[in-house]
Amino acid sequence: MQTTVLILGARGRFGLAAARAFCDAGWRVLGQTRPGAEVPADPRIEWLGTDLHDTQALATAAQGAAVVVHALNPAYTHQAWRAQVTPMMEAAIAVTRALNATLMLPGNVYNFGAAMPPVLREETVQAAQTIKGQIRIAMEAQLQRSGVRGVVIRAGDFFGSGRGTWFDSIIVKDIRKGVFTYPGQRDVATAWAYLPDLARTFVAVAGKRTQLRPFEVFHFSGYSITAQQWLDALTPLARAQGWVPPDAAVKLRTLPWPVIRAAAWFVPTWAALLEMRYLWHTPHALANDKLTTLIGAEPHTALSLAAQTALTDLAKVAPLLAPRQRRATVA
């Protein structure tokens, strides 16, 4: 019998990546969205336009689901996180309990705070002092206390599979002009997660759920890379696309933090960005030993290919032409 997964927030960036990964693996996929929301045209996904907080109706519509993926995310502001995160988690837990399923949650490195060590493990002390970090700690604790079977997979900054993160809104915003805008220093390595790889990891862990304790936390390694490594990956692509001359490199531009600091008093999103600035100046990587012990090798796409595919998803890159084709086009 085909196993069923319910994706909460399946129209969102991670939700849709997860839905497609589960489809690819042969699962029956139910995608929850807001009532009346437009949905992507993927015939493999059975869309449920049911309000998240109508948990009884949602559980009835998703009867038979063995796994629930919490892919819900509020707006980036502190106000939205304070108001929405706990009710969203409560609803996800209630639906999972009604289904007698396993709830899977994508986590991140906010939990560890500015004093985090260079290598982060599942048992690393969580000492977040930021609003978002404290809320993330509370989310995981809420799941652990709930009594439902729960899995948290922590990962770095997302990129790929659409819009809505640092990568597309800031870092590669001007890549067609040959400019790469980075929030941190050139040589500080930070954690990144290519969403299709992370989504495939969720599928792999879901397939091993019967081997797990009632509550488990895993770390997805992804990439720990510097701004220079990003430039090394993007420059050949920029040359091939004609964004920079053949003998030139993509230019590194720094994010104007003083301007953001001044505007943070008036722009809630910028205040939230400013709070997380420490992430770009604190080298960190996630150790995935526990994860690979369970599933084997972590799904991993070479950075150059992941970057190209991510830019294609953003409609910034056309399919690359072979050199002979490029010369004919120019002629």
N, C-alpha and C positions, 0 to 999 in steps of 0.2 A: 504494500500500500504506500502511496506517495505521501511523504511527510509534509505538513503544512506549517508555514511561518506567517505570522502577522507582523507587518512593519508599521509602527506608529510614526506618522509623519513621513510617509513614503514618497511624497512629492518633493521633499527637500533634498538637499545635496547628498548627504550621507544616506538618507533613506532610500533614494532612487538607486544609488550605487549598490546598496545592500540588496534591494529588491532584485536588481538585475543579476547580481552574483548568485543569489539563491535560485533564481530561474535557471541560470546557466548550469547549476549543479543538479537540476531535476526536481527541485522542491515545488510544491504548490504555494504560490505567493499571494497573500491578501495584503493590499496596500490601503491603509487608512489615510483619509484626507478630510479636510473640513467639508461640510455639506456645501455642494454647489461649486467646489473648486475645480478649475480645469486640470486635467491630468495628462501626462505624456501618453503618446499613442504607442503603447507596448501591449500587444494582445496577450502576452503571457501573464500579465499582472491582473488580478481580479480586484478592482477598485471598490472600496467601501467608503462612501461619503457619509460617515457617521461621526457625530461630535465626540471628541475624545472623552469628555466628561460625562457622557451618557454611557457609563461603563456597562450597564446591563445590556443595552441594545448592541453595543459593540461586541461584547462577549458572545451574545447570541449569534450575531452575524459571522463571527470568527470561530464558531464551534468546530472543534477538532484541531485547532492550532496547537502544536507542541512547543513552539518557540515564539516569543514576542521580542521584537527588537525595538528598543526605545531610541528613535531617531528624531525626537522632538527637540527643538531649540528655540528659545525666545530671541527677541532682538538683542543687540550687543550691549545695550545700556544697563547700568546698575538697577534702575527702576524696574525694567522688564524682568531681569533675573530675580530680583527680590520678590516680585509679585507672581511670577509664573512658574518658576522651576519646581517648587514644592508641590503645587497642585497638579502639575503635569506628572510628576513622579508618583503621586498618590493614585492618579487615574491609571497609570501604567501598571502599578502594583495590583490594583483592584481587578483589572482585566486579566492579568496573568494569573491571579489567584482563582478567578472564576473559571479559567480554562485549564487549571492545574498544569500550567506550562512552565517553561524556564524563561526568565527575563534577562535579556542581554543589553548592556549599556556601554556605549563608547565613552571612555573617560579621557582625561588629558593630564598634562604635567602641572596644571595650576595648583594642585594639592600640595606641592612640595615647597613652594615659596622661594624667596630670593636667596636663601641660604642653602639651596639644594646642592648636593654633590655632583660631580661630573657624570657619574653613572647612576642611573635611577633603577632601583629594583622594587619589586612589589612590596617589600617590607621596609623600604626607606621611610624614615620619619616624615610625617606630613606636618609642615609648620607654616602653612599659608597665612599671610597677614592681609592679603587683598580680599575684597568682597567676593570676587568670582572664585578664588581659591577656597575660601571658607564655605561657599555654597556647594562647590564640587565635593568637598569632604563630607558635607551634610547629606548630599545625594547618595553617596556610596553607603554611608551609615544608615540612611533611611531604607535602602534596599536590603542591607544585611539584617536589620531589625525586623523586617516585614514578615519573615518566615517563608516567603516564596523562594524558589530556587533562583539564584541570581549569578550572573557572570559580568564582570567589568573588564573591558579591554582598553587599557590606556594607550594613547598614541600622541605623537607630536602634532605640529600644525598641519592642517589639511591642505592638499592641493589636488587638482584634477576633478573631473566630473562636474564642471559647471562653475558657478559664481558664488561669492559670499564669504571669502576669507582674505587674509593678508595678501596671499599670492596674486589674486586677480584684481582686488580693489586698489592695491598700492604697488606691489613689487613689480609686476609686469604690465602695469597700466600703460606705460609709454614705451613698451618694448619695440613697437614698430618704428619708433624714432631712434632706436639704438640705445635706449636708456633703461637701466635697471635700478629701481629705487629701493634701497634696503634700509630697514629700521635699525640695524645693529652695525657692529664693526666688521670689517672685511674678513678677519681671521678667527672669529668666534663661531664654533660649531654648535648648532642647535638642532633639535629633533623635528623631523618632517614625516608626514604620512601621505603616501599616494593613495587616494581613496579606493580605486579598484583593488589594490593589494590589501588594504585594510578590510574591505568588504569580503574578499575571498577568505580572509582569516576568520571573520565571523562565521562564515559557512563551515569552515573546517572545525572550529571549536564547537559549533552547534551539533555537528555530527558526532562529537565525542562527549556530549553532555551527560550521558548516563555514567560516565567514568568519574564525574566530578563530585566534589563535596557540595553541600547545599549552597555555599557562597564561595566564589573564587574570583581572584583578580589576576590578570595576565598583563604583560607589557608587550606591545608591538614595537619592534625596533625601527622599522622603516629606514630612514636615513638620518645620520647626524652629520651635517654638512655646513660649510662656511659660505659666506657671500662669494668668495673667490671660486669655490667649487660650483656654485650656481652659474657664475660668469663663464667658467670653463665649459659647462654643459650647454649654455644658451648661445655662446658666440658662434659656433659652427652653424647653428640653425639660423641665426640672424644674418650671417654672411650668405647662406644659401637662399634666403628670402630677399636679399638685397637691402636689408635694413641698415647694414654697415658695409663699408668697402671690403673687398676680399682680404686686405692686409690689416684690417682694423678690428678692434674688440668692442664689445658692448660696454658702454660707459656706466660706471657705478656712481649713482647719486645717493646722498644720504637723506634720510627723512628729516624734515625741519622740526625737530622736537621742541625748540623754544616757541615756535609758532603754535604748535599743538598745545603746549603748556598754557600759553596765554589764552587760547580759545576754549580750553577745557572748562572754564568758568561758565561759558554760555552754550557749549555744544556737548550734550550728554554722551554722544558716541565717542568724541575725542577724549572726554574724561575717562571713559572706560579703556581706551587705547593707552592713555598715559599710565594708568595703574599697572598695566602689564608690560611696561617698557623693560623691566628687569630681565625678561625672558631673552631679549636680544643681546644682552651683555653678560649672560651667565652661561658658560658652556655646559651642555647637557646631552645625554644620550640615554635611551632606554634599553636595558638588558633583557633579552627575550629568551633566556635559558629555560624558564618554566614553560613558556609557550611552545618552544620547539621540542621539548621533552614530550609534550602531549600530541602535537600534530605533525612533527617532523619539520622540514625546512619551511621557514616563513615565506609566504608569497612575496616575490620581490621583482620589480621591474627596473631595469637599468635606468639611471637618472636621466640620461640623454633622451631615451625613448619616452619616459614618463613626462618629461618637460614638453616634448614635442606634442604628445597626445593631449596634455593639459591645455596647451595653447590652441590646438585644433578645436577642442571642446569650447573654447572661448571665442571661436571664429576669428582668431588672430593669424592663424596659419592655414594656408592651402596645402594640399598634399604636395610633398616635395617633388620637383622634376629632376630627371636625370640630367647630367651636365649637357649632353647633346641637345636635349629638348629645350633647356634654358637658353642655349645659344640661338636656336632657331626662333624662340619666342622673342628674344631681344632683336634679332635681325628683322 
